[in-house]
Amino acid sequence: YGMDAARVYSATAVSGMSMQACDIYGRCTTVQPDLAAGPPPAQSARLLLPSAGTVLTTLDPVTLSGHAYDWKGLDLLFVKVNARTAFFKSWRDDETGANWDFTWTPPTEGIYRITPLLAEAEGEVPLQNTAVAAEPGVGDDLPFHSYVPLAMDAATPTRHLSFLPIAHKPVTARDIFTGTAAILYVDLTPPTVALETTLLTQQQALGQQVVELSGPVADATLVYMVEVSIDGGRWDMAGVASGRWRYPWMLDGAADGTQHIVAVRALDVAGHTAEVAADVTLDIVAPAAGAINYGYVTAAGAVVPMQPGDHVVDAVAFVVTWDASPGDTGSTRYLVSFSSRPVPRPDELTTYMTPGRHTEPVASGDTRYAVVRYMDEHGNTRTVEAGPFFVD
């Protein structure tokens, strides 16, 4: 099989059109197509230069230019910078497509949304005869207009005044079409960034062998990226949200109690960079627990050992003793309680600076839980809980 084809386009709909297809043997088929006008082209209004996403690094005036199209004919164009109208243009002829431009001076650093809007105008109101009187000397045979004098150079007061007609056209915009918005950035200064803590403890732990590095970051316009480097290693991207950066540091076996150099750098949308570095101490391992023993005191003053879940009948007090944390250098504190709840309130804990003994009175019907917390100088805590213990 073989086929030759020709395709013809017409700007307007035509009648009497037919289509014929023939094979290589001269056998032909003719059909009459159903013609239907396609939809009109869509309205369009957009900023072309500077292109969307452009970063301006000065407050110098810049020319904003774009294109507008409306198949019905252009009437009104408004260009808004953020929420304020910065430019207006109107057309009197049946022009469907036109370029537009104006000079805009950024007031300060920031993010600016450029939004062109098209609208149709209606409601032209004729001039009121009583609004403005014609200047003396104007011929009576001229059509009535309003006239205003041109600004006159004060150095040449003897010059004759000229007059310009002004059109009075109150306009109501309707059928407003919002064009394609574009974002421009104005960024003059570098960002600021900081590392919030140089001591990493259990408070910064996110899990086994993972701690969070974090701190504030800010820029007058927009922070583009924050990166972190550990001990001179590769730069890795951190997360940024709500004026803070966060980075999960995978320790990969880094020893507890060691120091590391953490560098943080921030980049804004203009490529300005800020960098800080600090020595960071890693201490996320809580003290190990020593031996702990539980007992109760009888009315006769004897101390009888007990185990979690025991029911005792002649107890006047519960007692717990604990040994020092293995390897303790004297910096460990001990917070101890016999609380009526599994998790005691902070005010129910008694703090001891050395290993020892803790006693609390009890009464018949009491249910108690024993808690011994080993806390190092940086707040890392290991908690040993036991119970319940019952008094019958």
C-alpha positions as a printed Julia matrix, in Angstrom:
392×3 Matrix{Float64}:
   0.0    0.0     0.0
   1.06   3.58   -0.55
  -0.38   6.97    0.29
   0.27  10.63   -0.55
  -1.35  13.19    1.72
  -1.62  16.96    1.87
  -2.88  18.95    4.86
  -4.28  22.47    4.48
  -5.16  24.85    7.32
  -7.64  27.72    7.13
  -8.03  30.58    9.58
 -11.79  30.65    9.04
 -14.44  28.0     8.74
 -15.39  27.12    5.14
 -18.29  25.25    3.59
 -18.36  22.71    0.81
 -15.25  20.98    2.03
 -14.65  17.35    1.15
 -11.92  14.81    1.65
 -10.88  12.18   -0.87
  -8.63   9.17   -0.31
  -7.29   7.1    -3.19
  -5.16   4.01   -3.3
  -2.33   3.41   -5.77
  -4.74   1.74   -8.17
  -6.86   4.86   -8.54
  -9.77   3.66   -6.44
 -11.03   6.66   -4.47
 -13.45   7.37   -1.66
 -14.83  10.86   -0.98
 -16.38  11.95    2.31
 -17.93  15.19    3.55
 -16.48  16.05    6.98
 -18.46  17.68    9.73
 -16.89  21.1    10.31
 -16.98  22.67   13.74
 -15.24  25.81   14.89
 -12.7   25.12   17.57
 -12.57  27.0    20.84
 -10.96  30.43   20.76
  -7.39  30.69   22.01
  -7.09  31.17   25.72
  -6.39  34.58   27.21
  -2.82  35.06   28.31
  -0.86  37.6    30.35
   2.56  36.92   31.74
   5.86  38.45   32.76
   8.64  37.59   30.33
  11.62  39.54   31.67
  13.07  39.17   34.19
  12.09  35.52   34.07
  10.26  33.93   36.97
  12.61  33.05   39.81
  15.15  35.76   38.99
  17.15  37.01   41.99
  17.95  40.73   42.07
  20.91  41.72   44.24
  20.45  45.51   44.15
  17.66  48.03   44.64
  18.33  49.57   41.23
  15.35  50.17   38.93
  14.54  47.22   36.7
  12.37  46.97   33.6
   9.52  44.48   33.89
   8.21  43.43   30.5
   5.66  40.92   29.34
   2.98  40.03   26.83
  -0.8   40.1    26.9
  -3.29  38.39   24.59
  -7.08  38.39   24.36
  -8.82  37.1    21.24
 -11.77  39.44   21.9
  -9.43  42.45   21.93
  -7.3   43.88   24.7
  -8.91  46.52   26.89
  -7.29  46.91   30.31
  -4.12  45.51   31.86
  -3.2   45.78   35.52
   0.1   44.49   36.88
   0.23  43.9    40.62
   3.4   43.63   42.66
   2.3   41.62   45.66
  -1.07  43.16   46.53
  -0.58  46.63   45.04
  -1.11  47.78   41.46
   2.21  48.97   40.04
   1.27  49.42   36.37
  -1.81  50.09   34.26
  -2.31  50.1    30.5
  -5.34  50.38   28.24
  -5.94  49.89   24.53
  -8.46  51.71   22.33
  -8.08  49.72   19.13
  -9.04  46.13   18.49
  -5.61  44.86   19.37
  -5.5   41.24   20.44
  -1.84  40.85   21.4
   0.67  43.38   22.69
   3.84  43.7    24.7
   3.95  45.79   27.84
   6.75  47.09   30.04
   7.39  49.48   32.89
  10.18  50.41   35.29
   9.93  49.12   38.83
  12.22  49.93   41.74
  12.33  47.31   44.53
  11.62  49.07   47.84
  13.6   46.61   49.95
  14.7   42.99   50.21
  11.95  40.43   49.96
   9.86  38.16   47.77
   7.7   39.85   45.16
   4.81  38.26   43.3
   4.22  39.84   39.88
   0.64  39.2    38.7
  -0.75  40.61   35.43
  -4.54  40.86   35.12
  -6.69  41.52   32.06
 -10.12  43.1    32.27
 -12.82  44.59   30.09
 -13.96  48.15   30.76
 -17.53  49.34   30.78
 -19.47  52.38   31.95
 -17.92  55.3    30.07
 -19.6   58.46   31.42
 -19.78  61.71   29.36
 -18.29  64.88   30.79
 -20.52  67.11   32.87
 -20.88  70.61   31.4
 -20.61  72.17   34.84
 -17.45  70.35   35.78
 -14.9   72.58   34.05
 -15.31  75.83   32.16
 -13.39  76.47   28.95
 -10.56  78.97   29.14
 -11.23  82.42   27.64
 -10.07  82.71   24.06
 -11.09  79.22   23.05
 -13.29  79.35   19.96
 -17.0   78.83   20.6
 -17.26  76.65   17.52
 -14.95  73.98   19.02
 -16.52  70.88   20.56
 -16.79  71.13   24.32
 -13.82  69.65   26.16
 -12.17  70.07   29.48
  -8.86  71.89   29.2
  -5.94  72.04   31.57
  -2.87  74.23   31.17
   0.46  72.59   30.67
   3.02  73.11   33.4
   4.8   76.34   32.6
   8.51  76.93   33.06
   8.81  79.6    35.76
  11.87  81.06   33.99
   9.79  82.05   30.95
   6.55  83.48   32.34
   5.82  85.38   29.13
   5.25  82.21   27.12
   1.72  81.59   25.93
  -0.1   78.83   27.78
  -1.11  75.78   25.82
  -4.03  73.57   26.65
  -4.63  69.86   26.34
  -7.99  68.1    26.17
  -8.43  65.44   28.83
 -10.77  62.49   28.59
 -13.03  61.78   31.53
 -13.65  58.04   31.52
 -14.76  56.41   34.78
 -14.06  52.75   34.27
 -15.55  49.67   35.84
 -13.52  46.52   35.25
 -15.34  43.28   34.58
 -14.46  39.78   33.4
 -11.13  39.97   35.17
  -8.64  37.36   33.99
  -5.66  36.56   36.2
  -2.54  35.85   34.21
   0.48  33.78   35.09
   2.12  35.0    38.29
   5.91  35.15   38.57
   8.07  35.37   41.68
  11.07  37.71   41.84
  13.53  37.73   44.72
  15.44  40.76   45.97
  18.32  39.62   48.18
  21.11  41.95   49.29
  22.53  40.44   52.47
  23.85  37.01   53.51
  21.88  34.71   55.82
  22.58  34.08   59.49
  23.01  30.6    60.96
  24.02  29.18   64.34
  24.6   25.84   66.08
  22.33  25.83   69.11
  24.13  23.41   71.43
  27.69  22.14   71.66
  26.8   19.37   74.12
  24.81  16.47   72.72
  23.01  14.39   75.35
  20.01  12.09   75.53
  17.86  15.18   75.03
  19.11  15.38   71.43
  18.92  11.61   70.82
  16.52  10.52   68.08
  17.16   6.82   68.54
  19.98   4.36   68.85
  23.17   6.01   67.59
  21.31   9.02   66.14
  21.38  12.56   67.56
  19.93  15.8    66.27
  22.04  18.84   65.46
  19.93  21.98   65.16
  19.86  25.74   65.37
  18.29  28.93   64.01
  18.71  30.13   60.43
  17.34  33.28   58.81
  17.59  35.42   55.71
  15.98  38.7    54.75
  14.56  37.03   51.63
  14.73  33.24   51.54
  17.06  30.53   52.85
  17.9   28.21   49.99
  19.84  25.46   51.75
  21.65  24.5    54.97
  24.49  21.97   54.95
  26.41  20.25   57.74
  29.92  18.79   57.81
  31.28  16.57   60.63
  35.02  16.51   61.32
  35.85  17.92   57.89
  33.77  15.34   56.01
  31.44  15.89   53.09
  28.72  18.49   53.26
  25.29  16.96   53.78
  21.96  18.74   53.45
  19.92  19.54   56.56
  16.19  20.12   56.77
  14.88  23.68   57.15
  11.46  24.7    58.49
  10.02  27.59   60.48
  13.34  29.38   60.9
  15.24  26.33   62.16
  17.55  23.78   60.57
  17.77  20.17   61.77
  20.21  17.44   60.9
  20.11  13.78   62.1
  23.7   12.77   62.81
  24.26   9.03   62.4
  27.0    8.37   64.94
  28.27   5.17   63.31
  30.06   4.06   66.45
  31.39   7.46   67.53
  32.61   7.03   71.11
  30.69   8.62   73.95
  32.53  11.49   75.61
  34.46  12.46   72.46
  34.65  15.87   70.79
  33.9   16.57   67.14
  34.12  19.62   64.88
  30.7   20.47   63.43
  30.52  23.03   60.61
  27.23  24.5    59.4
  26.74  26.72   56.36
  23.63  28.42   54.99
  23.0   29.65   51.45
  20.3   32.09   50.4
  18.64  32.39   46.99
  21.27  34.9    45.84
  24.14  32.54   46.67
  25.27  34.48   49.74
  26.86  32.14   52.29
  27.23  32.16   56.07
  29.24  29.51   57.93
  29.89  28.63   61.58
  31.9   25.86   63.22
  32.17  24.63   66.81
  33.61  21.82   68.94
  30.75  19.54   69.95
  30.93  17.06   72.85
  29.07  13.79   72.5
  27.58  12.41   75.74
  24.42  10.36   75.26
  25.15   7.26   77.37
  23.42   7.24   80.75
  25.16   5.93   83.89
  24.9    2.19   84.45
  22.75   1.06   87.37
  24.29  -0.46   90.48
  22.78  -3.17   92.68
  19.36  -2.27   94.13
  17.58  -3.98   97.04
  14.06  -3.55   98.41
  12.64  -4.19  101.85
  10.12  -3.13  104.44
  10.44  -2.06  108.06
   8.3   -3.8   110.68
   6.81  -2.2   113.78
   9.65  -3.74  115.75
  12.2   -1.97  113.55
  13.39  -5.03  111.66
  14.17  -4.71  107.93
  12.75  -7.57  105.87
  13.67  -8.06  102.17
  10.83  -7.98   99.65
  10.35  -8.42   95.91
   8.05  -6.69   93.42
   4.52  -8.07   93.73
   4.88  -8.99   97.45
   2.03  -8.4    99.9
   3.2   -7.47  103.4
   1.04  -7.17  106.53
   3.17  -5.65  109.25
   5.04  -2.9   107.33
   5.33   0.64  108.65
   7.8    1.79  105.97
   9.35   0.73  102.68
  13.1    0.97  102.16
  15.34   0.8    99.08
  19.13   0.71   98.96
  21.34   1.21   95.92
  24.97   0.94   95.02
  26.99   3.45   93.03
  26.99   3.41   89.27
  29.96   1.37   87.99
  32.73   3.72   86.94
  31.16   6.68   88.72
  33.6    9.54   89.26
  31.39  11.28   91.77
  29.24  13.22   89.3
  26.21  10.91   89.41
  23.07  11.95   91.27
  20.38   9.55   92.49
  16.67  10.4    92.43
  14.59   7.96   94.48
  10.92   7.5    95.31
   8.27   5.06   96.59
   5.33   6.58   94.72
   1.71   5.52   94.61
   1.9    5.76   90.8
   4.22   3.96   88.35
   5.69   7.26   87.13
   6.29   9.61   90.05
   5.81  13.35   89.94
   9.04  15.37   90.08
   8.21  16.59   93.59
   7.97  12.95   94.8
  11.64  12.26   94.01
  14.32  12.73   96.64
  17.81  13.59   95.36
  20.95  11.99   96.83
  24.52  12.81   95.84
  25.91   9.46   97.03
  24.71   5.83   97.11
  22.62   5.04  100.16
  19.22   4.24  101.55
  15.77   5.77  101.12
  12.81   5.13  103.45
   9.17   6.16  103.14
   6.33   5.43  105.6
   3.41   3.3   104.41
  -0.02   2.35  105.73
  -2.42  -0.55  105.32
  -3.97  -0.6   101.84
  -1.05   1.23  100.19
   0.27   0.25   96.77
   3.73   1.6    95.99
   6.21   1.61   93.08
   9.94   1.99   93.59
  11.95   4.27   91.26
  15.71   4.81   91.32
  17.17   7.14   88.7
  20.89   7.43   87.97
  21.6   10.87   86.44
  24.99  12.14   85.26
  26.19  15.75   85.2
  24.7   16.33   81.72
  21.25  15.03   82.58
  21.54  11.6    80.95
  19.34   9.32   83.02
  18.91   5.61   83.57
  15.74   4.66   85.44
  15.16   1.44   87.36
  11.51   0.79   88.24
  10.08  -1.97   90.41
   6.67  -2.81   91.82
   4.0   -2.8    92.73
   4.47  -3.52   96.44
   1.29  -4.03   98.51
   0.54  -3.36  102.17
  -2.37  -5.53  103.42
